[in-house]
Amino acid sequence: MVNNYLKKIKEFYHQYLNLRSLRVRIFLIVLVVGIIPSVAMRYGIMRNYEQRAVELRTETVRNQLKVIADHLISADYFNSNGSDVVNAELEMLSNLYDGRVQIISGNLRVIRDTYGISEGKTIISEEVIKCFMGDSLSNYDDQNRYIEMTIPIIDNQNVSAEEVTGGNTAPGGVKQPDSRVKGVMLTSISTDYIEDTMEILSRKAMILEALMIMAIVVIALLLCIVLTRPFERVTKAIGEVKEGYSNESISVPDLAETEHIVEAFNQLLQRMKVLDDSRQEFVSNVSHELKTPLTSMKVLADSLLVQEDAPPELYQEFMEDIVSEIDRENRIITDLLTLVKMDKKVSALNIASLNINDLTELILKRLRPLARKKDVEVVFESVRPVTAEVDEVKMTLVMSNLVENAIKYNKEHGWVKVVLDADHQYFTFEVSDSGIGIPEDSLAQIYERFYRVDKSHSREIGGTGLGLAITKSAVLMHRGSITVTSTEGEGSTFLVKVPLNYIAQ
């Protein structure tokens, strides 16, 4: 029970917690893509609201301050030691916006402070100095939650055009005070109202954001389940094939990706079926080929045993036949072992730089006695000297098998022509003959193990039916290619193409 519990935990982890899982990655991607914009949108909206609210509050207060500034001039506030009406307006403005208003005269002395703290004091600040030069400034301090602004108190009635120097610049580059500015209104207003409104909006936005995140999580879960379900069906179908419940092609056309996976798997399944059929046929052929010499030897031995007074000549003849069958059995086993080693890559290639011309001459020298027995002329044409990186033993097998077949399956008084050529990348070994040829419908099967075009004729000639299979395996191990063209009754041409420089796999 504990093992089942642990198994379920492991399955849950791989499906829902493992970051390598496609389902988990889809969930995280949708979650991140959904949450980041919602958070950014909330922040952007709140920030934009704050800026807009500050701008509106600043503009509203500035307009009201300009009106009061005109009242200060019309009431001759700086010369009449104040005005109850103007003071009332200042107090009202201060209370309305929970702020502080200071009236600063031309000598930088505070003549009115709605807080009653700085009256009679001298104030010198950059903002005030710039305001006396005609610049109206404002600054928002979001840490302390207040807006500070300066408004020039301008007298446009009692100043002539010649007296206006505001905006003029002295020769040293210093801007001169504007003579129309009689004083400055330095104002600080609270932004607590804006902050309170933002807190309310923020709480509502966070609630909305939480609902959006919940919706995004649900959508992400649905998407990761829906999008990965076809892959689960592919896995299930492949599992059924693996367990042996089914051997048919699978189909999951939900997504283009699953369709490609299924198509590749079906091709692999078809290939495995072909290999399985080939393996069964190979086992059957091997059993037959190995059994045939044994059967022949048993028949010969039984024939001798039933004859009590068999003459020595008969013993001699039967023993020669038995030796011949033993040799044939040995050749089959040797070729099988060679082919198995090549298939399993047991024997690595022993690559060395060889003179292919000399190697070809040596092989033809060994095979010419066989050619003379059949009265077949062997011609070697070397177009140019060839040196290549090959395995001498396996390349000898390739050349020997092709030339030996060309001699064995030839006609009397026939010919075999061997042509060696090369370019800057490959060398070619071409073997042509005037033999019996290969039917067109058999060309695709000649490299199969134990395949023979004419089995009865092949028995007379000898061989195991493995020569071309061994030849093709050796050529492929060198990353080369082998092709054949043939006309039945006229002859065949085999062309081997091998890289001059060995390409490591």
C-alpha positions in Angstrom: 0.0 0.0 0.0 2.8 2.4 0.8 4.4 1.6 -2.5 1.2 2.4 -4.3 0.9 5.7 -2.4 4.5 6.6 -3.3 3.8 5.7 -6.9 0.8 8.0 -7.0 2.8 10.8 -5.5 5.5 10.3 -8.1 3.0 10.3 -10.9 1.4 13.5 -9.6 4.8 15.1 -9.4 5.7 14.2 -13.0 2.3 15.4 -14.3 1.8 18.6 -12.3 5.0 19.7 -10.5 7.9 18.7 -12.8 9.1 21.7 -14.7 10.2 19.5 -17.6 6.5 18.6 -18.1 4.9 20.3 -21.1 1.6 20.6 -19.0 3.4 22.5 -16.3 5.2 24.8 -18.7 2.0 25.6 -20.6 0.4 26.4 -17.2 3.2 28.7 -16.1 3.5 30.5 -19.4 -0.3 31.3 -19.5 -0.1 32.3 -15.8 2.8 34.6 -16.3 1.5 36.1 -19.6 -1.9 36.7 -17.9 -0.7 38.1 -14.5 2.1 40.4 -15.7 -0.2 42.5 -18.0 -2.8 42.8 -15.2 -0.3 43.9 -12.6 1.3 46.4 -15.1 -2.2 47.7 -16.0 -3.1 48.3 -12.4 0.1 50.1 -11.7 -0.2 52.1 -14.9 -3.8 53.1 -14.1 -3.0 54.1 -10.6 0.1 56.1 -11.6 -1.8 57.8 -14.4 -4.7 58.7 -12.0 -2.2 60.2 -9.5 -0.5 62.4 -12.1 -3.8 63.5 -13.6 -5.3 64.3 -10.1 -2.2 66.3 -9.2 -2.3 68.3 -12.4 -6.0 69.1 -12.0 -5.5 70.1 -8.3 -2.5 72.3 -9.2 -4.3 74.0 -12.1 -7.4 74.7 -10.0 -5.4 76.2 -7.1 -3.2 78.2 -9.4 -6.3 79.8 -11.1 -7.7 80.7 -7.7 -4.4 82.1 -6.5 -4.2 84.3 -9.6 -7.6 85.7 -8.8 -6.5 86.4 -5.2 -3.3 88.0 -6.5 -5.4 90.4 -8.6 -7.4 91.2 -5.4 -4.1 91.9 -3.6 -3.1 94.4 -6.2 -6.5 96.0 -6.4 -6.7 96.3 -2.6 -3.2 97.8 -2.4 -2.4 95.0 0.1 1.3 95.8 0.4 0.8 99.5 1.3 -2.5 99.4 3.3 -1.2 96.9 5.9 -3.6 94.2 4.8 -7.3 93.8 3.8 -9.9 91.8 5.8 -11.6 90.7 2.5 -8.3 89.4 1.1 -7.3 87.8 4.3 -10.7 86.0 4.5 -10.1 84.7 0.9 -6.7 83.5 1.9 -8.0 81.7 5.0 -10.8 80.2 3.0 -8.4 78.9 0.4 -6.1 77.5 3.1 -9.0 75.7 4.8 -10.5 74.4 1.5 -7.3 72.7 0.4 -5.9 72.0 3.8 -2.9 74.1 2.9 -0.8 77.1 3.8 -0.5 80.4 2.0 2.3 83.0 2.5 2.4 86.5 1.0 6.0 87.6 0.4 6.7 91.3 -0.3 9.4 92.7 -2.6 12.0 92.8 0.2 11.5 89.0 0.7 9.6 89.5 4.0 6.6 87.4 4.9 3.7 89.9 5.5 1.0 87.2 5.7 1.0 83.6 6.7 -2.2 81.7 7.1 -0.5 79.5 9.7 0.7 82.7 11.6 4.2 81.2 12.0 6.5 83.1 9.6 5.0 86.6 9.5 7.7 89.3 9.7 10.4 86.8 8.8 12.6 87.0 5.7 12.4 84.0 3.3 15.0 83.3 0.7 14.5 80.3 -1.6 15.2 79.5 -5.2 11.5 79.2 -6.1 10.8 82.6 -4.6 13.7 84.3 -6.4 12.6 82.8 -9.7 9.1 83.8 -9.1 10.2 87.5 -8.7 11.7 87.1 -12.2 8.2 86.2 -13.5 8.4 82.4 -13.4 5.4 80.5 -11.8 6.6 77.2 -10.5 5.0 74.1 -8.9 6.4 70.9 -7.4 4.7 67.7 -6.2 6.3 65.9 -3.2 4.8 62.4 -3.3 6.7 61.3 -0.2 5.3 64.1 2.1 2.0 64.4 0.1 1.8 68.0 -0.7 2.0 70.3 -3.7 4.1 73.5 -3.5 3.7 76.3 -5.9 4.7 80.0 -6.3 2.5 82.6 -8.0 3.8 86.1 -8.8 1.7 89.0 -7.7 1.9 91.3 -10.8 0.8 95.0 -11.0 0.1 95.7 -14.7 -1.7 99.0 -14.0 0.9 101.3 -12.4 4.0 100.2 -14.3 4.9 101.8 -17.6 6.3 99.8 -20.6 9.7 101.4 -20.1 9.9 100.1 -16.5 9.2 96.5 -17.5 12.5 94.6 -17.3 11.2 91.1 -16.5 12.7 88.5 -18.8 15.6 90.7 -19.6 19.1 89.3 -19.2 22.1 91.2 -18.0 25.4 91.1 -19.9 26.7 88.4 -17.6 23.8 86.1 -18.5 21.9 86.7 -15.2 18.1 87.1 -15.6 16.8 90.4 -14.0 13.8 90.7 -11.7 10.5 91.8 -13.3 9.6 95.2 -11.9 5.9 94.4 -12.3 6.1 91.7 -9.6 5.2 93.3 -6.3 5.2 90.1 -4.3 5.0 86.3 -4.3 2.4 83.9 -3.1 4.1 80.7 -1.7 1.5 78.0 -1.3 1.6 74.5 0.0 -1.6 72.3 -0.4 -2.2 68.8 0.9 -2.8 65.8 -1.4 -4.2 63.5 1.3 -7.5 63.5 -0.6 -5.8 62.2 -3.7 -3.9 59.6 -1.6 -7.1 58.5 0.1 -8.9 58.1 -3.2 -5.9 56.1 -4.6 -6.1 53.8 -1.6 -9.7 53.1 -2.3 -9.1 52.6 -6.0 -6.1 50.4 -5.2 -8.2 48.1 -2.9 -10.8 47.8 -5.6 -8.2 47.2 -8.3 -6.5 44.5 -6.1 -9.9 42.7 -5.7 -10.4 42.9 -9.4 -6.9 41.7 -10.0 -7.3 38.8 -7.7 -10.5 37.8 -9.6 -8.6 38.1 -12.8 -5.7 35.9 -11.5 -8.2 33.3 -10.4 -9.8 33.3 -13.9 -6.3 33.1 -15.4 -5.4 30.1 -13.2 -8.6 28.3 -14.3 -7.9 29.2 -18.0 -4.3 28.0 -17.6 -5.4 24.7 -16.1 -8.0 24.2 -18.8 -5.5 25.0 -21.6 -2.7 22.8 -20.2 -5.1 19.9 -19.9 -6.7 20.4 -23.3 -3.5 21.0 -25.2 -1.7 18.1 -23.7 -4.6 15.6 -24.0 -3.6 14.6 -27.6 -0.1 13.8 -26.3 -1.6 11.6 -23.6 -3.6 9.8 -26.3 -0.3 9.3 -28.3 1.4 7.9 -25.2 -1.5 5.6 -24.5 -1.6 4.3 -28.1 2.2 3.8 -28.1 1.9 2.0 -24.7 -0.7 -0.4 -26.2 1.6 -1.2 -29.0 4.5 -1.7 -26.6 2.5 -4.0 -24.4 1.5 -6.0 -27.5 -2.3 -5.2 -27.2 -2.2 -3.7 -30.7 0.0 -3.9 -33.7 -1.9 -1.5 -35.9 -0.9 2.1 -37.0 -2.2 4.8 -34.6 -3.9 8.0 -35.4 -4.2 11.2 -33.3 -4.9 14.0 -35.7 -5.8 16.6 -33.0 -2.6 18.8 -33.5 -0.1 19.1 -36.3 2.7 18.2 -33.8 0.9 15.0 -32.6 0.2 14.2 -36.3 3.9 14.4 -37.1 4.8 12.3 -34.0 2.2 9.7 -34.9 3.4 9.7 -38.5 7.0 9.1 -37.5 5.9 6.4 -35.0 3.9 4.6 -37.7 6.8 4.7 -40.0 9.0 3.3 -37.3 6.3 0.6 -36.5 6.2 -0.3 -40.2 10.0 -0.5 -40.2 9.9 -2.7 -37.2 7.4 -5.0 -38.9 9.6 -5.2 -41.9 12.6 -6.0 -39.7 10.6 -8.6 -37.8 9.5 -10.3 -41.0 13.1 -10.1 -42.2 14.4 -11.6 -39.0 11.9 -14.5 -39.2 12.9 -15.0 -42.8 16.5 -14.8 -41.9 16.1 -17.4 -39.1 14.3 -19.6 -41.5 16.9 -19.2 -44.2 19.8 -19.8 -41.7 18.1 -22.9 -40.4 17.6 -24.2 -44.0 21.1 -23.3 -45.1 22.7 -24.9 -42.1 20.4 -27.9 -42.2 21.0 -28.7 -45.9 24.7 -29.7 -45.6 23.9 -31.7 -42.5 21.1 -33.5 -44.2 23.4 -34.3 -47.2 26.1 -35.7 -44.8 23.5 -37.8 -43.0 22.2 -39.3 -46.2 25.8 -40.1 -47.3 26.7 -41.6 -44.0 23.4 -43.7 -43.8 24.1 -44.9 -47.3 27.5 -46.2 -46.2 26.1 -47.8 -43.1 23.4 -49.8 -44.9 26.1 -51.3 -47.2 28.0 -53.9 -45.3 30.5 -54.7 -48.1 30.8 -51.3 -49.7 33.8 -51.0 -52.0 36.7 -48.6 -51.0 36.0 -46.5 -54.1 32.4 -45.8 -52.8 33.8 -44.9 -49.4 36.3 -42.6 -51.1 33.6 -40.9 -53.2 31.2 -40.5 -50.3 33.9 -39.1 -47.9 34.8 -36.5 -50.5 31.2 -35.5 -50.7 31.0 -35.3 -46.9 34.2 -33.1 -46.8 32.7 -30.9 -49.4 29.5 -30.4 -47.4 31.6 -29.7 -44.3 33.5 -27.0 -46.2 30.2 -25.6 -47.3 28.8 -25.6 -43.8 32.0 -23.8 -42.6 31.7 -21.1 -45.3 28.1 -20.4 -44.3 29.0 -20.1 -40.6 32.1 -17.9 -41.4 30.0 -15.6 -43.6 27.3 -15.4 -40.9 29.8 -14.5 -38.2 31.2 -11.8 -40.5 27.8 -10.4 -41.3 26.8 -10.4 -37.6 30.0 -8.5 -36.6 29.3 -5.9 -39.2 25.7 -5.5 -38.2 26.5 -5.0 -34.5 29.6 -2.9 -35.2 31.6 -5.4 -33.0 34.7 -5.0 -35.0 35.6 -1.3 -35.4 37.1 -0.2 -38.6 40.9 -0.3 -38.7 41.4 2.8 -40.9 44.7 3.2 -42.7 45.8 5.2 -45.8 46.1 2.6 -48.6 47.1 2.5 -52.2 43.9 1.3 -53.8 45.6 0.5 -57.1 48.0 -1.9 -55.4 45.2 -3.4 -53.4 43.1 -4.0 -56.5 46.1 -5.6 -58.4 46.6 -8.0 -55.5 43.0 -9.0 -55.4 42.8 -9.6 -59.1 46.1 -11.6 -58.9 44.4 -14.0 -56.4 41.2 -14.4 -58.5 42.7 -14.8 -62.0 43.3 -18.6 -61.5 39.5 -18.9 -60.9 38.9 -16.8 -64.0 41.2 -19.0 -66.1 39.3 -22.2 -65.1 36.1 -20.6 -66.6 38.0 -19.0 -69.5 37.0 -15.5 -68.4 39.3 -12.6 -69.2 39.9 -10.1 -66.4 40.8 -6.6 -67.4 41.9 -3.8 -65.0 41.8 -0.2 -66.0 43.3 2.4 -63.6 42.3 5.9 -64.6 44.6 7.5 -62.0 46.5 6.6 -58.8 44.2 6.5 -55.8 45.1 6.7 -52.1 42.2 6.5 -49.6 41.6 6.0 -45.9 39.9 2.6 -45.6 39.8 -0.7 -43.6 42.0 -3.0 -45.7 40.2 -6.2 -44.6 36.7 -5.0 -45.3 37.6 -3.2 -48.5 39.3 -6.5 -49.7 36.0 -8.3 -48.9 34.1 -5.7 -51.0 36.3 -6.0 -54.0 36.8 -9.7 -53.8 33.1 -10.5 -53.6 32.2 -8.3 -56.5 35.0 -9.6 -58.8 34.4 -13.2 -57.7 30.7 -13.0 -58.4 31.4 -11.4 -61.8 33.6 -14.4 -62.6 31.3 -17.1 -61.2 28.1 -15.8 -62.8 29.8 -15.2 -66.2 29.6 -17.1 -69.4 32.4 -19.2 -70.9 34.8 -17.1 -72.9 33.4 -14.0 -71.2 35.1 -11.0 -69.7 35.2 -9.0 -66.4 36.3 -5.3 -66.5 37.4 -3.5 -63.3 37.8 0.3 -63.5 39.3 2.4 -60.7 38.8 6.2 -60.7 38.6 9.1 -58.3 37.8 12.8 -57.9 38.6 15.2 -55.1 36.2 13.6 -52.7 35.5 9.9 -53.6 37.0 7.0 -55.4 34.9 4.6 -57.5 35.4 0.9 -58.0 33.4 -0.4 -61.0 33.0 -4.1 -61.9 31.4 -5.0 -65.2 30.9 -8.4 -66.7 29.4 -10.2 -69.7 27.5 -12.7 -67.5 24.0 -14.0 -67.1 22.7 -10.7 -65.7 20.0 -10.0 -63.1 16.3 -9.8 -63.8 14.9 -6.3 -63.2 12.4 -7.5 -60.5 15.3 -9.0 -58.5 17.6 -5.9 -58.4 16.1 -4.6 -55.2 16.5 -7.9 -53.4 20.1 -9.0 -54.3 21.5 -7.5 -51.0 19.2 -9.6 -48.8 20.7 -12.4 -46.9 20.5 -15.8 -48.6 18.7 -14.3 -51.6 19.5 -16.0 -54.9 18.1 -15.1 -58.3 18.4 -18.7 -59.6 18.7 -21.1 -56.7 19.3 -24.2 -58.7 22.1 -22.5 -60.7 23.5 -21.0 -57.6 23.8 -24.4 -56.0 26.0 -25.5 -58.9 28.2 -22.4 -58.7 28.4 -22.5 -54.9 28.4 -19.7 -52.4 26.3 -18.9 -49.4 24.1 -16.1 -50.6 25.6 -13.7 -48.1 28.4 -12.2 -50.2 26.4 -9.1 -51.4 24.9 -8.5 -48.0 28.5 -8.5 -46.5 29.6 -6.3 -49.3 26.9 -3.7 -48.8 27.5 -3.6 -45.0 31.2 -3.0 -45.5 30.5 -0.2 -48.0 28.0 1.5 -45.6 30.5 1.2 -42.7 32.8 3.4 -44.9 30.0 5.8 -45.5 30.0 4.9 -49.2 27.3 3.7 -51.6 26.8 0.7 -54.0 24.6 0.7 -57.1 23.9 -1.9 -59.8 22.7 -1.9 -63.3 22.0 -5.1 -65.2 20.4 -6.6 -68.3 19.3 -10.2 -68.1 21.4 -12.3 -70.4 23.9 -9.5 -71.1 25.8 -8.8 -67.9 25.9 -6.5 -64.8 27.8 -3.5 -63.6 28.4 -2.8 -59.9 29.6 0.7 -58.9 31.1 1.3 -55.4 31.6 4.9 -54.3 33.7 5.5 -51.1 35.0 8.8 -49.6 38.8 9.3 -49.9 38.9 10.5 -46.3 37.2 8.4 -43.7 34.2 10.2 -42.0 34.0 9.2 -38.4 30.4 8.3 -37.2 
